[in-house]
Amino acid sequence: MPEELSYVLITPGAVRKARTGGILSRVISRTGLELVRARMFAPSEPLVREYASTFSPETQARLNDYLFTRLAPGPGASRHALLLVFRGENAVEKIRDVAGPLEPGCCQRGSIRDTFGDEVTDAEGNPVYFEPALLVGEDAASTARQLQLWAAWSDRDGGLFEHPAPEKGEGPYETTLVLIKPDNFTFPSQRPGGVIDLLARTGLALVGVQVHHMSVAEASEFYRPVLDVLRDKFREPTGSAARAALEEALGFPLDAETETKLGDLLGPLAGTARWEALVEFMAGTRPGDCPPERRDEPGARQCVALIYQGVDAVRKIRGVLGPTDPSTAPHGTIRREYGASMMVNGAHASDSAENARREMEILKIAENNLKPFVEAFYAGREPLETILTPRSEKPRQPTASGALSAQPF
């Protein structure tokens, strides 16, 4: 069976209530599908109108009121939704099944909508409002149409969004980066969503998401500051290990001065080897094994970049992350829960707002990798005339932090 693309649109209500991680966990672990793209949206009224038109008449009758009152911009506020794109065999049916029925009062027990949706009824038990938590395609044809629609609007209505700073707040208002590392994607599991769930404890605003495959060049530059640290850090232990090995091999003792010289000679080599292993872990290839012409190609390993904003964001995120060594991390931190070693430790978080800007620039977080991916997947197929690309509207311009300006959540 050929692979399909499918999607989950996590609704503004679910994003606002920090249900993103739980929904992602359910989708990945229950379908076994591969998460291939992600993008935040602040859907405009024209996009919502076109999206509504792609559903069957029966679904439109159920959804139209919700779409235009809860997904389209409201009075004085944009609403932010998260589009997640998945790939695999029978992807559309698998996602539809785990999502559960759309009708209020009809959610199958254990479905995503049963767990994360909200139903409000009046005194007589009649449904007043139903928050479905996620929107999905009805069948393969409508899903393809909807994915191409969202891709067409992804420059205009998608990207990184500035969350408005509060008038009062203790500490600096910051933007910071988290990378969910490749060890969370070795097989379909709840781990990526679990990391997001733990990060939600900070109360920070999630303003951008991107699925990324680091190139060797990107990983080398991303971890360039670590190289000198590792080269110096390994001098003492490498000198001590080399001294012990030589004394055993040669049968006579060596003095402390010789140990220091061995450390100065071999420590930088050991540190470089550890740094190359780190690059390989993130990109799939060691720098020394990568031909120059392939250094900029997307790597074999997948990670997910998350952008958070808020008061004292760097400190709050790193508090939930925990120290580099998972064995010393407090219980309940990401690295304690999901880390295995100092390198395979679940996630990376920027250690300063300045480094967050540097790292986001290296990974080109502001670029749109959803649109070319969807276009390439459906290349050669008959174009869908209902998709209205907003060529007449200019994309919102990034602010100094690289995010798009937006109204409050």
N, C-alpha and C positions, 0 to 999 in steps of 0.2 A: 504494500500500500504506500503510495507516495506521501511525502511529508506535507503537512499543512501548516499555515500560520493561524493562530487564533489570538484572542486578546481578552484581557480583563480591564475594565475601566473602574477603578476604585473611586467611589463617589465622593464629592466634597464632604458629606456628612461623616463618612467612614474615615477620610483623611483627617478631618478636624478632631475626631475622637480617638485618634492614634490606633486604628484597627488595621493599618496597612500591613504590619508584620504578621499578624494572625492570618489575614487573608492570603498573603503570599505563602506562608507555611502550608496552609491547606491545599492551595493550588499545586505547588511543586510536589509535595509528598504524596498527594492522592492521584495525580495524573502522570507523574514521571516525565512531564514535558520539560523542555529546555527553555529557560528564560533567556531571550535573545536581545530584547530592547526594552527601554523604559524611558518615559518622558512625562514631566509635569505639564499640565495644561490649565489655563484659565479660559474656558470655552466662551467664545463670543456668541451673541444671539444668532448671527447667520450660520455659524458652525452647528449650533444646537438644532436649528431649523433643518439643515441638511441632514444631520444625523437622524433626527426623528423620521424623516421621509424614507429612510432606508429600511425601517421595520415594517413588518406585515401590518395590515389594517387592524387586526385584533390586538397586536402588541402596542400599536400607536394609541389605540383607545385606552389602554391601561397606563401607558407611559407618558403621554404628552403633557399632562398636568405636572407630573414630577419633573420632566426635563426642563420645562420653561419656568418653573418656580424654584427648582433646587439645583439645576446644573447651569443654566444660563445665568448671566450676571443679575444680581438682585439690586434693590435700592441701595446705592452707595457702596456696593461691595462686589468684588470679583469672587468667584468660587473656584477653588483649586481641586482638580482631580488628577489622578495618577494613572496613566496608560501603561500597562505591562503587556508585552508581546511574547508569545510562546510558540515553540516549533516542535513538531513531532507528528507521528502517525495518528490519524483520527483526532487531531487536536481540538477541533471545534466541538465535537460530541463530548469529549472528555471534560472540557471546561464547562460546557452547558450542564453536564450531569452533576459535577461537584458544586456548581453555583446553586442549584436548586430552583424550584418554580418561582415565578415572578409575582404571582397573585398573593395579595395579603391573606393571611390565614391558611395558606396552602403550602407553606414551606415544609419540605420533607425533613424529618428529624435528622440532625447531624449535618445537614447541608451548610454551605457557607452563609447563605441568607438566613437560615434558621438560627445560626450562632451569632452572626454579626449584624443582621438587619434589625430594624426597629418597626414595630407596629403600634400605632396609637388609635384607640377606639373611643367612641363616645359612651355615654352612660348605658345605652342599649346594646353595646358591643359591636356597633357598626364601624367599619374602618374609616378613620378620618385622614390618616397619613401613613404611608408605608415607605420606609427608608430601605432600599434593597441592598445596600452596602456595595454592590458591584453590578455593572452592566456588561453583558456579553452578547455575542452574535447568536442569531437563532439557527442558522444553518451555514453551510460552506459558502454559498453565494452571497448572502447578506454580510457575512463576516469579512469576505474579501472586499466587498464594496465599502464597508465601514472602515477597515484598516487603511485603504487607499484614501478615504476621506480625511481621516485624522492625519495621515502623512501629508496630504496636500495643505492642511492648515497648520502644520507643526511649526513652521517658522513664525507665522503671525500670532498664533495663540498658545504656543508652547515654549518651554525653556526653563530658565532659572528665574525665580520671582523674589523681589525684595519684600520681606515681611516688615511691616511698619514698626519702627522702634517705639517703645512706650515713652510717654512723657517723663516718667520717673522710673528709675531702676538703679540698683546698686551694682556697679561694675560696668565694664565696657560693653557696648553692643557690637557683636562680632559675627562674622561668617566663618565657618570652619568646614573641613572636609573629613569624611570617614570613608575608608575603603573596606568593604567586605571582601576578604582575601580569597584566593582560589581554593583553599582547602575546604571551603564551605560548599563548593560546587562539584566535588569529585563524583558525587552520585546524588540523585534527587532526595532531598531531605527537608526537614523543617528548620535547618540551621540558619539560612539567610534571613528568614522571617523572624527567627528567634533573636538574632542580633538586633534587628530593627525594633523589636518589642522592648529589649533592654534599653536601647537608646531613647525610646519614647518616655522613659522615666524622667528625663531631663526637663521635659516640658518645652523644649525648643521647637521652633517651626521647621519642618522639613520643606525646603524650598526648591530642591532639584534632585533628580535621580538619573543616573546614566549607567547602562551596562557597557563595560569597557574591556578590551583585550589589549593589554600593554604591549607595545613593541619593545624590542631590546633597547632601542635608543631611548624611549620614554622611561623604562625601568632604570636604565643606567643613570639618566639625569635625575630622576626622582630620588634615587638613593645615593646620589653622588656625595652629599654631606656625610653619609655614614662611612664612606670608604676610609678616610683618614682616621676616623675614630677607631674603626676595626683594626687598621694597620698598627696603630699605637697600642690598642688594648691587648693584642695578642703577643706583644714582645715578651712580657714576663712569663706567661704560661708556656709559650713556645720554647723560650730559653731553658726553662726548668725541665720540660719534657725532653728536649734535645740533649741536655746534659745527662739525664738519667739513662737515655737510650745509648748514648755514646759510652758512658761508663760501663754499662753492661756489655756492650759489644767489644770494647777495647780492653777491658779488664783492669783499668786503673782510674783513679779519681780525677776529677776536674775541679778547678777552683771557681769561686764566685765571679771573678772577672771574666773567665771564659764563658760562663753561663750568660752573663750580660751581653757579651759579644755575639753569642749564638742567637740570643733574643733579638738583638739589633739586626742581625742578618736574616733570620728566618721569620721573625714576627710579622713584618710587613707582607711577606709572601703568604703566610697563613691567613692574615686579615683580608688580603685580596681574594684568596680562595673562598673565604666565607662570604664576601661581598658578591662574588660571581655566583655562588650558590643561591643567594638571596634574589639576584636578578633572574636566575633561572626559575626559581619558585614562582615569581610573579609573571614572567614572560614566556617561560617554557624552553628557553635556550640560554646558555652561558654566553656572555659577550665574546669570549675568546673563541667560541665555536660558531659564531654567527658571521657569515660573509658580509662585507660592507654593504652590498646592494640589497640585503634583506633586513638591515637594522631597523628600518622604518615600517616594516610590514606588521600588521596586527599579530600579536602573539597567540600561542595555543592555549593560554590560561585565561580564565574569565574572572573578573571581579566586578563589583557593583559600587559605584561612587554615589555617596549621599552628601548633600549639602544642607547644613543646618544653620539657622540664624537665631540670635537672641542675646540676652544679657549674659555676659561671662560664658559664652558658648564653648570656648576652647577648654576651660577648666572643667565645666560640667561634663562634656563629652569624655574627656580623658579620665575623669573620675569613674564613670560607668565602664570605660574600657579596661582599666586596671593596668598594673605594671607589665613590662615586656615579658617577664618570666611568668608563665601561667602557674607554676608551682608556688609562687609567692603572692599571687593575686588574691584579693579577698573574695569570699563566696558571694555569688550574685553578680560579679563583674563578667564582662564578655570573655576576657581571656581565661578566667577560671572555668567558665562554663564550656567554652568552645576551643580553647587553646591546647596544644600538645607540646610545644617547645617554644623557644625564644623566637624562632622564625615562623613556625606554623602556629600562629597564636590568634587566629580568628579575624582580626581586623587591625587596620592602621588608622590613627587619627592625628591630624596636624597638631604640632606642639605650640603653635602661635598663630595669630591671625595673619602675620606676614608670611609664614611658611604655607598657610592655607592658600593664599593668593598665588604663591609660587607653584605649588603642587597642582592647583586647578588649571593654571596656565599650561603646565607641562602636559596634562592629560586632555587639554582642549575641551574642558567641561562645557563651555558655552556653545560648542559646535553641535549641530543637529545630526546625529547619526541614525535617527529613526527614518527620516524621509528617504535617503538613498538606499537603505536596507529594504524597505517595503517596495520601493520602485524596482529594485533589482529582482526581488522575488517574483513580482508579477510582470516583469518585462516580457513583451511578446504576446501578452494576452490582450483580448479586446478591451479598449478603454471604456471606462464607465462614465457615461454622459452626465449622470446626476451629480458628479463631483465638481463643485465650483471652486477652483483654486482662487484664493483671494489676491489676485495680482494687483488689483487697484488699491489695496490697503497696504501701507508700509508697516513692516514689522516694528514692534516697540524697540527702542534703542536701549542697549545695556547701560547700566549705571556704572559708576566708578568701580564698584565691587564685582562687576561682570554679570550682575543679575538684572532681570527686567523689572521695571517699575510696575507695581500693581496696587490695586486698592486692598483694604484690609480683608482678611479671611472672614 
